């Protein structure tokens, strides 16, 4: 049993045994090499091929359908050796021997190989030096400089090492030092290929004209001949278009290779920048804490980084690899390497998946612990205030209360992390809501919630929340922040305060509670930030503002820092004097005098004169 | 010294080979044109006729020659379908080709005569 190849010689299909095919294609390419410089070389080639097809056709019958080595040898005998007839058409004075050596030299296209004889590491530099005809010293020097000052090129070296085949046989070594391929000749080969297309197209045009003329003659003749004409004509068109297309694809392939290298290079740069970024971020406090927060252990974090390196790195490498292969026309592919890379990449994906799942699992279960209080001695009006930031915040760089106040004036949500005795410290923010009570007493429910991979763990984590409030008659004071007790892990702890107010009772939100309020429903649909410094009465319909007359209620789109001078429905200037005190509302200024003291609000600053306190000025 | 001798030797050999090639080329041209003057033919037929006259050449020689003759306008061609294989190029002599053939035949005759005379002169002495 022998393997056969199917080939097409001037439009006729042959089945040919492999060894016969090899020697026939070698024969044809040798002839092509001889005629490549001759005028009408392509035409000569197609004539010769047509004749060869005819000869081979004669060798085939019903019982013998495959071209054998003997048939090819017969063809070669009939046609003769290329060197026997190639000299015929050369107008140069030099003899055919010289021409032969010239031709054989030109025949070997220089290819890129790694040079095993000259190698220092992998023979990449020596191969490149041979390919570009540069002294190896310069290539090595350039490579060295790029590696140590260019950063990227170590990868490039490794990729080249993988991609470029080693020159194993003598033929490889010859091809390595074949027709000199410096930048000029590469450019030339591009140009030649382009010219080739052009000349083929021109020739095709000429032939078309000839054919057309001849066709016209034939039209007067018989239809049969006309058909021949058409066939032969379409043959030549097909072969011409085919070879032109081939060349175009060739150029396009190389350009695409360049493009791939370019894109791959950019991605590689981004990828390395990402790796660099990770190492830089490791020096940033908050990021370090986040890392500790998200990953249970440093080993998991390392695994995550490894997963990133593999999952992002391999495709980028493969992109550059493919580009280099296309550009230098390297038809070499290491199957085992591809399989290995594929396996590694899959493992990377699995690893990334595992790290993600195990991290997500840490937050999969949720637990709440509720504390319910019944508040007495409230009277008619419940006043909600904020504790000053007097929490003992270990692990954060707060030197004094001012620092804390300053911090709280800037941050109202999310989480903040610090480190204390190698333990993570967490700051979170509480939220407060007011709803209707179905009893006659004021109730307060404080819910601490947290997550973990088990219910029990989540419960533990919820209990680790350190949060306090205090009651002084009808004044409730809350912490704005809660902390997580030392030694506990961050597991999305939250604190929610719900105050249940019986109908008819009034709640007053002190100005300091601006960021504590959490989407409180009210009849006028007033935004939380505008609910402060006002009194709200619980009615049938819900909380209703009882000192907001003339206040615009369409507050959801209110933008505190909006520069728009004329806000839609902006409250008009008004003065209110009632049992609570005196309130003056201007366009930009507010003055309130009540039991809490005197507050003056201007666009630029707040002046507060509170009971038993010094004047405070807050620049906005 | 030896170098120059060597080069001069190879040069003379080259010249000889070149002269032979030129001569054969000229003769072959003449033969092909003569064959085509008897009627249109495609390369294989031309080869067979050349073989009959014992002027042995490999077929490959013919194709570049025919193409050159066609490109210089001495020959024209047409396609004809063949029962065995691809369509054939039938070559025919153009008017210019016929003229050129006449001139070639004339100069060939002169050359043969001159050569024969020279050879006979040599025999006499």
Interface residues (C-beta under 8 A of the other chain):
Chain A: X10 X11 X12 X31 X35 X38 X39 X40 X43 X44 X47 X48 X50 X51 X53 X54 X57 X58 X78 X79 X80 X81 X82 X84 X85 X86 X87 X88 X89 X93 X94 X95 X96 X97 X98 X214 X227 X228 X229 X231 X232 X233 X235
Chain B: X13 X14 X17 X18 X21 X25 X28 X43 X44 X57 X58 X59 X60 X61 X62 X63 X64 X65 X66 X67 X68 X71 X78 X79 X80 X81 X82 X84 X85 X86 X87 X88 X89
